[in-house]
Amino acid sequence: MLKVGVIGLGVGERHIYGFNKSQYATTVKICDINSKKLADVSSRSGIKETTTNSDDIILDPSIDVVSIASYDEYHAKHVIDALDAGKHVFVEKPICLTSKELDSISEAYLRACNRGSKLLLSSNFILRQEERFIRLKRRIDDGELGDIFSVEGNYDYGRVDKLVFGWRAKTPGYSVMHGGGIHILDLCQWITGFPYSPKSALTNKSVTCGTDFCPPDTILSIGKFGDNIIGKIGANFGSQTKHFHQIKVYGTRGSFIHDCGVSKYFFGSEPNVICEVDTSPFPSSEKGDLLPNFVSAILDGAPLDIDFEHVKRIMEISLAVDALATCK
């Protein structure tokens, strides 16, 4: 039985229940810097071992897995400390905020490998668990949409108050690409089967002008997936909307449009367009749905859907997008 410690109890509360879905893992200790939140989650989850100090989890010899959902600025330190302590790591995106931090994480992972530790590190790219996107990938792979030539994805945050008044406004180096657009980046790479190469990027700051949130609230990147698929990846954190994921896939035989929670396939062109609506539930996934696979990979050597090399590559691309935007 794997013993798990969870650091950060916003999304991290979902991690508790995700791990506890497995009969081979259980959450034994939880941490948050907010003592009231810590007490509330302890009451809801029944977990009695609590702490406001992350080291009490990371350095606990009885804990096998550290699940990290702290504020973004702490991810790198928590990941490195956990790897150096010999723990498996599951971390919310982004794994870090800078190239220097990513290099330090890679060094910590290499140190673990050199010790002979077969530690696993994964991240919570949950959109690939959605029924609609799983079905979309299957249909693309089966050739139903023909050759894909263009893919667009946008992460519309739709929660401006949380952006302006929450922890993001106080996080040095916060990035809307790392914080939201990276989900779309991962999803579109997974759907197409090709890595994204950003060619240009622009940022804007509109809704958050004059607030405590200093970074740009909107970013848009143009690039290519592989050699032949034009890509557009964005994150709009100033949007006056609900929280939406926009995905558009254009193929030579058909197109897929997902926007405002509605998914449609289109086949043919006017006047003979056939429209097919995907009525499956959306969203269909929970924040902890990737955790049973993570547990199986640790205990049984099952293939890990999202391993460290993948997490590293996605973070490198997200950093490259930010760097392109900064150069403008």
N, C-alpha and C positions, 0 to 999 in steps of 0.2 A: 504494500500500500504506500503510494507516494504521499508525503506530507507537504502541504503547500502553505506558503505565506504570501499574503496579498498586501501590496503597498499602494495606497491611494484608493479611496472608496467612493469616487464618483462612478465612472465606468467600472472601476475595480470591483464594485459590489456584484456586477454581472459575472465577473471572473469567479467569484466565490461559487455561484450556482453552476457555472459552466464546469468547473473542476468537480464539483460534487455530483454532477450527473454521471460521472464515471464511477464504476464500482471499485476502481483501482486507485483512486485519488481522493483526498479529503483536505479541506482547508482547515488548518489548525490555529493560525494566528493572523491577525489583521492589524494594519497600521494606517493612521492618518494623522496629519498635523492638527486637524480640527477635532478637539476632544468631544464636542457634541455630536458631530457626524459619526465619530468612532463609536460612541455609546449607542446611537440610533441603529447603526448597522449591526452591532453586536446583538442588540435586542431582536432585530428582525431575523438574523441568520442563526442565532443560537451559539455563535462562536464567542467563547469567554476570554480567550487569551488575546489581549489588545495592547497596543503600544503606540506612542506618538514618535518613536525613534526608529527609523528604518533599519538601523544596525541590529536592533533586537531580532529582526527577521533574517537579515542577510547573514549574520554571524552565528545564528542558532544552528548547532550541529545536527539537530534532529530534523531540520527542514531540508527537503530535497529540491523543491522548485520554488523560485521567487517569481511572483507575478507582479509586474510593474505597471501601475496606472497613475503614477504621480504626475505633477505638472511637468510639461515638456522640458523645462530647463533642467530638471533633475534626472531625466531618463538616462543620459550617458553615464553619470556617476553611479547610479543604482545598478545599471547593467554591468559596468566594469567591476564594481565591488562584488556583485553576486557571482560573476564568472571567476574572479580571483578566490572567492570563498568556496568554489567547487559546486555551485548550484546550476541547475537547468534554469533557463530564463524565458519567460513569455512576457513581451513588452508591448504596450499600446504604441501605435504609431504617433509621432515619428520616433525612431530609435534614438535620435539625437537632433541637434540644431545646426552643427557646423561640420566642415570637413575635418577639422582638427579632432573633434570629438569622435567622428567616425573612425579615424585612424587609430585613436586610442582604444576604441572598442575592438577593432580588428586585432590590435596587439594583444589585448586581454584574451581574446578568443584563441589566438595562436599560442599564448602561454598555456592555456588550458589543454590544447591539443598536445603540446610538447610535454606536458605532465602525464600524458596518457589518459587524460580525462575525456570521455566521450560525451561531452556536454552538448545539449541542444539549445538553440536559441531561435525563437520564432516571434512573429508579430501578428497583430490582429487585423489583417486585411479581409474583412468580413463580407464585403460585397460579392466575392466569388462564391459565397454560400447561398445567395439568393436563387430561388427556383427559376425565376425568369431569365437570369443571366446564365445559369447552368444550361437551360434549354437553348438559349441563344448560341452559346458556344458549341453545343452539340450540332445545331443546325448549320452553323458556319463550317464546322469540321466535316459535316456530311455533304457540303457543297450546295446546300439549298439556296444560299444567297449568292452563289457564284464567286467570282474573284472579288475580294474586298479591296476597294480603292480609296476609301476615305472613312475616318472614324473621328467623331467629336464627343468629348465628354466634359461636363461641367459640374462642379460641386457648389450648389447654392446653399449657403449656410442658413439664412433666414432667421437668425437669432441675434439681432444687433445688440440688444441689451446685454446678453451674455458676453458678447465680444467687448463691449465698452466698459461694463461694470464688473466683469468676472476676472479670473486669474490671468487670462490672455493679455489683458491690458498691462499687467505687471511683469510679464515674462520677457526678459531681454532676448532680442533676436527672434521673436516669434515670427512665424511665416505661415501665411494662409495656404501656400502650396504644401508645405510639410504637414500642416494641421488638418487639411481637408482634401486638397487636390491630389495628394499622394494616393488616396483611396481610388480615385478615378484613374490615375496613372497605372496603378496595379491592375485594376479591372480590365482596362483596355489592352494592356500587354497580355494578360491572360486570355482574353477573348480572341485576339488576333494571333497569338503565338509568336509575336515578334517584339523585340526590345524597342523602346522609344528613344529616338535621338532628337533632342530639341535643337532647333535652328535659330529661333528668336523668341523673345518674351517681353511683355510689357506689363507694367503695373499701373494702378490708379488708386487714389484715395479720395473718397467722396462722402459717404454717409458718416464716416468716423472723424472727419475734420473737426478740430477744436475739442476733441475728447482726449481721454487719457490713453487711448489705443494709438500708438505711434506708427506701426508699420503700415504699408499699403493694405487696403481691405479687398483688393481685387487683383488677380493676376491671370494672364492669358499667354499660353505658349503655343507656337506653331512648330511642327517638326514632322518626322516620319517614323512609322512603325516598319522596321525592316527597310527594304529598298523601294517599295512601291506603294505603300499606304500612307497617304497624307493624314496627319494627325493634328488635332487641336485639343489641348487640355487646359482647363481653367478652374479657378476657384473664386467664387463671388461671395465674400463674407459680408458685403454691405447690402445684399439683396433684400428687397421688401417683398418677401415671399414666405411660404412655408419652407421647411428643410427638404430640399429636393436633390435628386441625382438626375442629371440629363445625360442620356447616352444616345448617339446617333451612329448607325453603321450602314454604310452604303456599299452594296455589291452589284455586280453586273447582272444578277438575276433578281435580286430583291433587296429591300432596305428594312431596317429596324429602327424605330423611334420610341424612346422611353423618356417621358417628361411628365412632371406633375403626377407621378404615380401611375400613369397610364402607358401601357406598352402596345405597340401596333407593328405588324409586319405589312409591307407593301410589295406586291408582285405585279410587274407590268407597268405600263405608262398610259396616260390618258389617250383615248377614252375608255381603255380597258383595264383600269387599275383594280386589282383585287386587294382588299384590306382585311387583315386577319387580326383580331384583338386577343391579346393574352389576358385571360381573366383569372389567372392564378393569383393567390394572395400576395400582396406586397405592402410592407416588407414581410418576408417569411422567415427571416433569420433572427437569432438573438446574438448579443455581443459575445457570448461564451461558446458559440457553436463550433469554433475551431479547436477548443481545448481537448475534447475526447481524442482527436487525432494526435495532438501533442502528447498526451499521456500514453497512447498506444505506441508512438514512435520511441518514447523513452523506455518503456518496459519490454516491448516485443520487437523493436527494430523495424516497425512498420514504416513505409515511406512517409516522410514528413512533407505535407503539402507546401509549406512555406518555411524553408530552411534559412540558415544564416546568410548563405551566399546570395539568396534571392533578396532578403531584407536589405543587405548591403548594396546590391545593385540598384534597387528601387530608390534607396536613400541617395545614392550617388547621382541618379538622374534628377531627383527632386532638387538637390543642391545645385546641379547644373542649370536647371530652369531659373532658380533664384539668382544665380550668378549672371545669367544672360540679361535678366530684367534689371539688375543693379547697374550693369554697364551702360544702360541707355541714358 
